[in-house]
Amino acid sequence: MARSQNREIDSEPPLRFVTASLKVDYLRPTPLGPPLKLRGTIAEVKGRKVVVHITLSANDEVCAKGEVVAVVMPEGMGR
């Protein structure tokens, strides 16, 4: 989203998002103990909406995958 607005990622004011949709597919049990790796890929940026595909892996096996649709909060919302 920052790139689409020609902004640096850490620029002010910070971009704030709300979750519009969250979908998770649990593929196998996630073991306790080993480090977990989350990998997110931006699938779409359209207007105020960002769609991100995410995988969660342990021991190089994908345990869950999901999709989040996030929307930029309007200024003044939540204050």
Steps between C-alpha positions, in 0.01 A plus 500: 500500500784739584653450155169575327498834686870567423581484874775338697375205707594666830375849405259705712213487554503120518252309288237327714289212376191311608436137410210470257534125450715219637504143368720224644539142374653272763696235309674308781569542871758767580765346726602669825866589534655548155530850354201602290537680169235734362524602137267762357454599138306804386244368252314823425502870579187677380396838636496472881496117493797264531475122459782294653553123468682345797650162586610374841771232497679289760789266417464606133141369485206732440260461793250773408432741219274798486387819341440834667321794345601821674361848442673828583320673785365846422674782686339566836344153529566338837606818675 
